[in-house]
Amino acid sequence: MNTNIDKTLLQNSIRVMNEFSNLPFEEQYVYALYNILKNGTVSKDRTGTGTKRIQSQKITIDLNKGFPILRGKKMNFKNALVEMVWIMSGRNDLKFLKDNGVNYWDSWVKEDGTFGPIYGPQMRNFNGVDQLNNIINELIKNPDSRRLVVNLWNPADNDEMALTCCHHDYQLSSFIDVDGVRKLDLHVKQRSADCFLGVPYDFMLFAIYLELIGWFVGIQPNKIHITMADFHMYLNHEEQVKQYIENYLTDNQKLITESNTPYSIFENFLQDYSNFDALLQSIIDNNFEKYKVLNYKPYPFIKAEVAV
């Protein structure tokens, strides 16, 4: 290939990649939804509903620009907080979710009232290993480590899970930026991503995961880099997806103004918790009111059926 052409293509590809990843996360999400509508391929799926899908969708979330909660439709932050605390605590019971107002897991519960060895048990007891505590301790001792990985994909347990883990690989990376500030990034891999119902909650789950760990170890949470292998829209959600995009585009200027940017706070996060489980328990003991998102002014909720 001609050297000049090759150089031009390289420069353009870097520019396009940087431009997309630097867009507000919700704008990246809107482009991804539009891509499914226009270019997605129709496919059968486990639920029998049918999907449109694209492969290897990437989205980058910059927590310095606000908390990643959609404004084109109303989202329930507390539900996401309850779910991530449930996961990080190593739980797999329906009761904890129900007691704290989360109902969307009901359809998958097993006869024993659990979901089998899913997210929480894998994070805290992967073949006897507490992965979460391991990476937190390693991050404290060696913040430049490239081994800060939590893996939830366990072939030995997958058949016992009510629903195999959709987001299955979490890797933290800590670095010192050009201003001399140490920051913490999160890299997440998902095998399967329900674009309309699941992914918006996943954005919040990942932010909560990164913020809680960052606050606990004293490193500034920075960016979340998400790779979704199969990014799909259920066919019965197409009208809702179009409505959401219309909401976002109709009032885009109002949505992205700085004065209307949601942000998260964790009251008393500087408190000296003896361990990470004590931090999680403090959130539970305060009925999930200690950690909250402020300045959230969304469009109304858009109802859509969960594909089971």
C-alpha positions as CSV (number, residue, x, y, z in Angstrom):
1,M,0.0,0.0,0.0
2,N,1.2,3.5,-0.8
3,T,2.9,5.0,2.3
4,N,1.0,8.3,2.1
5,I,-2.4,6.5,1.7
6,D,-1.5,4.2,4.6
7,K,-0.6,7.2,6.8
8,T,-3.8,9.0,5.9
9,L,-5.9,5.9,6.7
10,L,-4.2,5.5,10.0
11,Q,-4.6,9.1,11.0
12,N,-8.3,9.0,10.0
13,S,-9.0,5.8,11.8
14,I,-7.4,7.2,15.0
15,R,-9.4,10.4,14.6
16,V,-12.7,8.6,14.1
17,M,-12.1,6.3,17.1
18,N,-11.1,9.1,19.4
19,E,-14.0,11.3,18.3
20,F,-16.6,8.6,18.9
21,S,-15.1,7.5,22.3
22,N,-15.0,11.2,23.4
23,L,-18.7,11.8,22.7
24,P,-21.0,11.9,25.7
25,F,-21.9,8.3,26.5
26,E,-25.5,8.8,25.7
27,E,-24.7,10.1,22.3
28,Q,-22.5,7.0,21.7
29,Y,-25.5,4.9,22.8
30,V,-27.9,6.6,20.4
31,Y,-25.5,6.0,17.5
32,A,-25.3,2.4,18.5
33,L,-29.1,2.0,18.6
34,Y,-29.4,3.7,15.2
35,N,-26.8,1.3,13.8
36,I,-28.9,-1.6,14.9
37,L,-32.0,-0.2,13.3
38,K,-30.3,0.5,10.0
39,N,-27.7,-2.3,9.8
40,G,-28.7,-5.0,12.3
41,T,-29.2,-8.5,11.1
42,V,-32.3,-10.4,12.1
43,S,-31.6,-13.5,14.1
44,K,-33.3,-16.1,16.2
45,D,-32.5,-16.1,20.0
46,R,-32.9,-18.2,23.1
47,T,-36.2,-16.5,24.1
48,G,-37.9,-17.1,20.8
49,T,-38.6,-13.3,20.5
50,G,-36.1,-12.6,17.7
51,T,-33.5,-9.9,17.6
52,K,-31.6,-7.5,15.4
53,R,-28.0,-7.6,16.2
54,I,-24.6,-6.1,15.5
55,Q,-21.2,-7.4,16.6
56,S,-18.5,-5.9,18.9
57,Q,-20.2,-2.6,19.9
58,K,-17.9,-0.4,22.0
59,I,-18.9,2.4,24.3
60,T,-16.6,4.5,26.5
61,I,-18.0,6.3,29.6
62,D,-16.1,9.2,31.1
63,L,-17.2,9.6,34.8
64,N,-15.5,13.0,34.9
65,K,-18.4,14.2,32.7
66,G,-21.2,12.9,35.0
67,F,-22.9,9.7,36.1
68,P,-24.0,7.4,33.1
69,I,-27.8,7.5,33.6
70,L,-29.9,7.9,30.5
71,R,-31.9,11.1,30.1
72,G,-33.9,10.1,27.0
73,K,-36.0,7.8,29.2
74,K,-36.3,7.6,33.0
75,M,-34.1,5.1,34.8
76,N,-34.2,3.8,38.3
77,F,-30.8,4.4,39.9
78,K,-31.7,2.7,43.2
79,N,-32.5,-0.6,41.4
80,A,-29.0,-0.6,39.8
81,L,-27.4,0.2,43.1
82,V,-29.3,-2.6,44.9
83,E,-28.3,-5.1,42.1
84,M,-24.6,-4.2,42.2
85,V,-24.4,-4.3,46.0
86,W,-26.1,-7.7,45.8
87,I,-23.5,-8.9,43.3
88,M,-20.5,-7.4,45.1
89,S,-21.7,-9.0,48.4
90,G,-21.6,-12.4,46.8
91,R,-25.4,-13.0,47.0
92,N,-27.6,-14.9,44.6
93,D,-31.0,-14.9,46.4
94,L,-34.2,-13.3,45.2
95,K,-35.3,-12.3,48.7
96,F,-32.6,-9.5,49.0
97,L,-33.7,-8.1,45.7
98,K,-37.4,-8.2,46.5
99,D,-36.9,-6.8,50.0
100,N,-35.2,-3.8,48.3
101,G,-37.7,-3.2,45.6
102,V,-36.1,-4.9,42.6
103,N,-38.5,-7.1,40.7
104,Y,-37.1,-7.6,37.2
105,W,-35.2,-10.7,38.2
106,D,-38.3,-12.6,39.2
107,S,-38.8,-14.6,36.0
108,W,-35.5,-16.4,36.3
109,V,-35.5,-17.5,39.9
110,K,-35.1,-21.2,40.7
111,E,-37.2,-23.4,43.0
112,D,-34.8,-22.8,45.9
113,G,-35.3,-19.0,45.7
114,T,-31.8,-18.4,44.2
115,F,-30.4,-18.0,40.7
116,G,-27.7,-20.6,41.1
117,P,-23.9,-19.7,41.1
118,I,-24.3,-16.5,39.0
119,Y,-22.6,-13.1,39.3
120,G,-22.2,-12.7,43.0
121,P,-21.0,-16.2,43.9
122,Q,-18.5,-16.1,41.0
123,M,-17.2,-12.7,42.1
124,R,-16.7,-13.7,45.7
125,N,-16.3,-17.5,45.5
126,F,-14.9,-18.6,42.1
127,N,-13.8,-22.2,42.8
128,G,-13.0,-21.0,46.4
129,V,-11.4,-17.7,45.4
130,D,-12.7,-14.3,46.5
131,Q,-11.8,-12.4,43.4
132,L,-13.2,-9.1,44.5
133,N,-11.1,-8.9,47.7
134,N,-8.1,-10.2,45.8
135,I,-8.1,-7.4,43.3
136,I,-8.8,-4.7,45.9
137,N,-5.9,-5.9,48.0
138,E,-3.7,-6.0,45.0
139,L,-4.8,-2.6,43.9
140,I,-3.8,-1.2,47.3
141,K,-0.4,-2.9,47.3
142,N,0.4,-2.6,43.6
143,P,-1.7,0.0,41.8
144,D,0.2,-0.4,38.5
145,S,-0.7,-4.2,38.3
146,R,-2.1,-5.5,35.0
147,R,-3.7,-8.5,36.9
148,L,-6.7,-6.7,38.4
149,V,-9.2,-9.1,36.7
150,V,-12.5,-10.5,37.9
151,N,-13.8,-13.3,35.7
152,L,-17.4,-14.4,36.1
153,W,-17.4,-17.0,33.2
154,N,-17.1,-20.4,34.9
155,P,-17.8,-23.3,32.6
156,A,-17.9,-25.7,35.6
157,D,-20.9,-23.7,37.0
158,N,-22.7,-22.3,33.9
159,D,-25.2,-25.1,33.6
160,E,-26.3,-24.5,37.2
161,M,-27.0,-20.8,36.6
162,A,-30.5,-19.6,36.0
163,L,-29.0,-17.2,33.5
164,T,-25.4,-17.3,32.5
165,C,-23.5,-14.1,33.1
166,C,-23.9,-11.5,30.4
167,H,-21.1,-9.2,31.6
168,H,-18.4,-11.6,32.5
169,D,-15.0,-9.9,32.6
170,Y,-14.0,-6.9,34.7
171,Q,-10.4,-5.5,34.5
172,L,-9.2,-2.5,36.5
173,S,-6.3,-0.4,35.3
174,S,-4.7,2.4,37.4
175,F,-2.4,5.0,36.0
176,I,-1.0,8.5,36.6
177,D,-2.2,11.0,34.1
178,V,-0.3,13.9,32.5
179,D,-1.3,16.1,35.5
180,G,0.2,13.7,38.0
181,V,-3.2,12.4,39.3
182,R,-3.6,8.7,39.8
183,K,-6.8,7.5,38.1
184,L,-8.7,4.2,37.8
185,D,-10.3,2.8,34.6
186,L,-12.6,-0.2,34.2
187,H,-12.6,-2.5,31.1
188,V,-15.7,-4.7,30.8
189,K,-16.5,-7.5,28.3
190,Q,-20.0,-8.7,27.6
191,R,-21.0,-11.7,25.7
192,S,-24.6,-10.5,25.3
193,A,-26.1,-7.1,25.5
194,D,-29.9,-6.3,25.4
195,C,-29.6,-2.8,24.0
196,F,-32.8,-1.3,25.3
197,L,-33.5,-2.8,28.7
198,G,-30.3,-4.3,29.9
199,V,-27.5,-2.1,28.6
200,P,-28.7,1.2,30.2
201,Y,-28.7,-0.6,33.6
202,D,-25.3,-2.1,32.8
203,F,-23.9,1.4,32.3
204,M,-25.0,2.3,35.9
205,L,-23.8,-1.1,37.3
206,F,-20.3,-0.6,35.9
207,A,-20.1,3.0,37.2
208,I,-21.2,1.9,40.7
209,Y,-18.6,-1.0,40.6
210,L,-15.8,1.4,39.6
211,E,-16.8,4.3,41.9
212,L,-17.1,2.1,45.0
213,I,-13.8,0.4,44.5
214,G,-12.1,3.7,43.6
215,W,-13.5,5.5,46.6
216,F,-12.5,2.7,48.9
217,V,-8.9,2.5,47.8
218,G,-8.6,6.3,47.3
219,I,-8.0,6.4,43.5
220,Q,-10.1,8.7,41.4
221,P,-12.7,6.7,39.2
222,N,-12.1,7.8,35.6
223,K,-13.4,5.9,32.5
224,I,-15.3,2.7,31.7
225,H,-14.5,0.9,28.4
226,I,-17.2,-1.5,27.4
227,T,-17.0,-4.1,24.6
228,M,-20.3,-5.9,23.8
229,A,-19.8,-8.9,21.6
230,D,-23.5,-9.3,20.6
231,F,-25.3,-6.0,20.9
232,H,-28.9,-6.7,20.1
233,M,-32.4,-5.3,20.0
234,Y,-35.4,-7.6,20.7
235,L,-37.8,-7.2,17.8
236,N,-40.7,-6.3,20.1
237,H,-38.7,-3.3,21.4
238,E,-38.3,-1.5,18.0
239,E,-40.9,1.2,18.6
240,Q,-39.6,1.9,22.1
241,V,-36.1,2.3,20.7
242,K,-37.3,4.7,18.1
243,Q,-39.2,6.7,20.8
244,Y,-36.1,6.9,22.9
245,I,-34.0,8.1,20.0
246,E,-36.6,10.7,19.2
247,N,-36.7,11.9,22.8
248,Y,-32.9,12.3,22.8
249,L,-32.7,14.1,19.4
250,T,-35.7,16.3,19.9
251,D,-34.3,17.9,23.0
252,N,-30.6,17.2,22.7
253,Q,-29.4,20.6,23.6
254,K,-31.3,20.7,26.8
255,L,-30.2,17.2,27.7
256,I,-26.5,17.8,27.3
257,T,-26.2,21.2,29.0
258,E,-23.8,21.2,32.0
259,S,-26.5,22.5,34.4
260,N,-28.5,19.3,33.6
261,T,-25.7,16.8,34.1
262,P,-26.4,14.0,36.6
263,Y,-23.7,13.3,39.1
264,S,-23.2,10.8,41.9
265,I,-22.3,11.3,45.5
266,F,-21.5,8.8,48.3
267,E,-22.0,10.5,51.6
268,N,-19.2,9.9,54.1
269,F,-17.2,8.0,51.6
270,L,-14.0,9.2,53.3
271,Q,-15.0,7.2,56.4
272,D,-12.3,4.6,57.3
273,Y,-14.1,1.3,56.6
274,S,-12.3,-1.7,58.0
275,N,-12.8,-3.6,54.8
276,F,-14.9,-3.5,51.6
277,D,-17.7,-5.6,53.0
278,A,-18.1,-3.0,55.7
279,L,-18.6,-0.3,53.0
280,L,-21.2,-2.4,51.3
281,Q,-23.0,-3.1,54.6
282,S,-23.1,0.6,55.3
283,I,-25.0,1.2,52.1
284,I,-27.5,-1.6,53.0
285,D,-27.9,-0.3,56.5
286,N,-28.8,3.2,55.2
287,N,-31.5,1.7,52.9
288,F,-29.4,2.6,49.8
289,E,-29.9,6.3,50.5
290,K,-26.2,7.1,51.2
291,Y,-25.1,6.7,47.6
292,K,-27.3,8.7,45.2
293,V,-27.5,10.5,41.8
294,L,-28.4,14.2,41.9
295,N,-29.6,16.6,39.2
296,Y,-31.4,13.9,37.2
297,K,-34.1,15.3,34.9
298,P,-35.1,12.6,32.4
299,Y,-37.9,12.0,29.9
300,P,-40.6,9.7,31.2
301,F,-40.2,6.0,31.6
302,I,-40.7,3.9,28.4
303,K,-42.2,0.5,29.1
304,A,-41.0,-2.6,27.3
305,E,-41.5,-6.3,28.0
306,V,-38.5,-8.4,29.3
307,A,-37.6,-11.3,27.0
308,V,-37.3,-14.4,29.2
